[in-house]
Amino acid sequence: MSRYYFVLGRGAAVPLGGHWGDRSDGFKPATAFLLEGARKVDDTLSYGLETSYSLGHKNRPIADMEIRIFSLTPFLRAAYQNGKQTYYGLFGAGVYQWAQPRFSADGKTYASDSGSSFGINMGGGAMYPLWGAFQLGLELRWHHIFAMRGDNFNVDSADNIVPSAFLVYGF
């Protein structure tokens, strides 16, 4: 059993619900990357730290406006092994930093803006052996950011659903 593992993954952060996920007035999906390191306590429980980055959620009606989201979240993972496959659920909570670069709309230029907010995430997935100490994983996770308010926009809370694929290295 590997005691430690690193994860590198890519997915799509899809806005869901509220003004953030509104299909006509909200924001579009963005490519997301994740990197995590974790330690196994036993065959079931592990804990770690994850960072993720969404490259740019473009606003639907204002094409030049986009929001980038960076997160740093500690997490707990509970896993169940069935043969060589591992299935798991996880919960994390931490800081979500958003940034909105300068943009122009209707002949006016808006300054860049950024802020931080507390957020949570939870989800589940499966990992399959690949070769040696490597595994391939698939995951679906929900991220909830409690407040995204800036000088140029206010979406209150924001929810993203993030399907992703990742590579795991255990040692």
C-alpha positions as CSV (number, residue, x, y, z in Angstrom):
1,M,0.0,0.0,0.0
2,S,1.3,3.4,-1.0
3,R,1.3,5.8,2.0
4,Y,1.5,9.0,-0.1
5,Y,0.1,10.0,-3.4
6,F,0.2,12.9,-5.9
7,V,-2.6,13.7,-8.3
8,L,-2.5,15.8,-11.5
9,G,-5.7,16.3,-13.4
10,R,-7.8,18.3,-15.9
11,G,-11.5,18.8,-16.2
12,A,-14.2,21.3,-17.0
13,A,-15.6,23.7,-14.4
14,V,-19.3,24.1,-15.4
15,P,-21.3,26.9,-13.7
16,L,-24.5,25.7,-12.2
17,G,-27.5,27.6,-10.9
18,G,-28.2,31.2,-9.9
19,H,-26.8,34.2,-11.7
20,W,-23.4,32.5,-12.0
21,G,-24.8,29.5,-14.0
22,D,-27.6,31.4,-15.9
23,R,-27.7,30.1,-19.5
24,S,-28.4,33.6,-20.9
25,D,-26.8,36.0,-18.5
26,G,-24.3,34.0,-16.5
27,F,-20.8,32.5,-17.2
28,K,-19.6,29.8,-19.5
29,P,-17.6,26.6,-18.5
30,A,-13.8,26.8,-18.3
31,T,-11.0,24.4,-18.4
32,A,-9.8,23.5,-14.9
33,F,-6.5,22.0,-13.6
34,L,-5.9,20.3,-10.3
35,L,-2.9,19.3,-8.3
36,E,-3.0,17.5,-4.9
37,G,-0.9,15.7,-2.5
38,A,-2.2,13.3,0.2
39,R,-1.3,10.9,2.9
40,K,-3.2,7.7,3.6
41,V,-4.1,7.0,7.2
42,D,-5.2,3.5,6.4
43,D,-6.9,1.6,3.5
44,T,-10.1,3.8,3.9
45,L,-9.1,7.3,5.0
46,S,-6.7,9.8,3.6
47,Y,-6.2,13.5,3.9
48,G,-4.4,16.1,1.8
49,L,-4.2,19.5,0.2
50,E,-5.5,20.4,-3.3
51,T,-5.1,23.4,-5.5
52,S,-7.2,24.0,-8.6
53,Y,-7.3,26.7,-11.2
54,S,-10.1,27.5,-13.7
55,L,-8.6,29.3,-16.7
56,G,-11.4,31.7,-17.4
57,H,-15.2,31.7,-17.1
58,K,-16.4,34.0,-19.9
59,N,-19.5,36.1,-19.3
60,R,-22.2,35.1,-21.8
61,P,-23.5,38.7,-22.7
62,I,-20.2,40.5,-22.2
63,A,-17.7,38.6,-24.3
64,D,-14.6,40.4,-22.9
65,M,-15.4,39.8,-19.2
66,E,-14.0,36.6,-17.6
67,I,-13.5,35.3,-14.1
68,R,-10.5,33.1,-13.2
69,I,-10.7,31.0,-10.0
70,F,-7.9,29.6,-7.9
71,S,-8.5,27.4,-4.9
72,L,-6.5,25.9,-2.0
73,T,-8.5,23.4,0.0
74,P,-7.6,20.7,2.5
75,F,-9.7,17.5,2.1
76,L,-10.7,14.2,3.6
77,R,-11.2,11.2,1.3
78,A,-12.9,7.9,2.3
79,A,-12.2,5.0,-0.1
80,Y,-13.4,1.5,-0.8
81,Q,-11.3,-1.0,-2.8
82,N,-13.1,-3.5,-4.9
83,G,-10.5,-5.7,-6.5
84,K,-8.0,-3.4,-8.2
85,Q,-10.5,-0.5,-8.5
86,T,-10.8,2.1,-5.8
87,Y,-14.0,4.1,-5.3
88,Y,-14.1,7.1,-3.1
89,G,-16.0,10.1,-1.7
90,L,-14.4,13.3,-0.5
91,F,-15.1,16.6,1.3
92,G,-12.9,19.7,1.2
93,A,-13.1,23.3,2.5
94,G,-10.8,26.2,2.0
95,V,-10.1,29.5,0.2
96,Y,-11.2,30.3,-3.3
97,Q,-9.5,33.3,-4.9
98,W,-11.2,34.8,-8.0
99,A,-9.7,37.4,-10.4
100,Q,-11.4,39.4,-13.1
101,P,-9.0,41.0,-15.6
102,R,-9.6,44.5,-17.0
103,F,-12.2,44.4,-19.8
104,S,-14.3,46.8,-22.1
105,A,-18.0,46.8,-22.7
106,D,-20.3,49.3,-24.3
107,G,-17.4,51.7,-25.0
108,K,-16.3,51.7,-21.3
109,T,-13.2,50.2,-19.7
110,Y,-13.6,48.4,-16.4
111,A,-10.7,47.9,-14.0
112,S,-9.5,44.5,-12.9
113,D,-10.8,43.2,-9.7
114,S,-10.2,40.2,-7.3
115,G,-11.3,38.8,-4.0
116,S,-11.2,35.7,-1.8
117,S,-14.0,33.7,-0.3
118,F,-14.5,30.6,1.8
119,G,-15.8,27.6,-0.2
120,I,-16.5,23.9,0.1
121,N,-16.4,21.0,-2.3
122,M,-17.5,17.4,-2.3
123,G,-17.7,14.6,-4.8
124,G,-16.7,11.1,-5.7
125,G,-14.8,9.1,-8.2
126,A,-12.9,5.9,-9.1
127,M,-9.3,5.0,-9.7
128,Y,-8.0,2.2,-11.9
129,P,-4.5,0.7,-12.1
130,L,-2.5,1.9,-15.0
131,W,1.1,0.6,-14.6
132,G,3.4,0.3,-11.6
133,A,2.7,3.1,-9.1
134,F,0.4,4.9,-11.5
135,Q,-3.4,4.9,-11.5
136,L,-5.9,6.6,-13.8
137,G,-8.9,8.3,-12.2
138,L,-12.3,9.8,-13.0
139,E,-14.1,12.2,-10.7
140,L,-17.2,14.4,-10.4
141,R,-17.0,17.2,-7.9
142,W,-19.3,20.1,-6.8
143,H,-17.6,23.3,-5.7
144,H,-19.5,26.0,-3.8
145,I,-18.0,29.5,-3.3
146,F,-20.0,31.4,-0.7
147,A,-19.5,35.0,-2.1
148,M,-18.2,36.3,-5.4
149,R,-18.7,40.0,-5.4
150,G,-16.6,42.6,-7.1
151,D,-16.9,46.2,-8.3
152,N,-18.0,45.0,-11.8
153,F,-20.2,42.1,-10.9
154,N,-22.1,40.3,-8.1
155,V,-23.1,36.7,-8.4
156,D,-23.4,36.1,-4.6
157,S,-22.6,32.4,-4.3
158,A,-21.3,30.4,-7.2
159,D,-21.5,26.7,-7.9
160,N,-19.4,24.6,-10.3
161,I,-19.8,21.0,-11.2
162,V,-16.4,19.7,-12.3
163,P,-16.0,16.3,-14.1
164,S,-12.3,15.5,-14.4
165,A,-9.8,12.9,-15.4
166,F,-6.5,12.6,-13.5
167,L,-3.3,10.6,-13.1
168,V,-2.3,9.4,-9.6
169,Y,1.3,8.5,-8.5
170,G,1.6,6.6,-5.2
171,F,4.7,6.0,-3.2
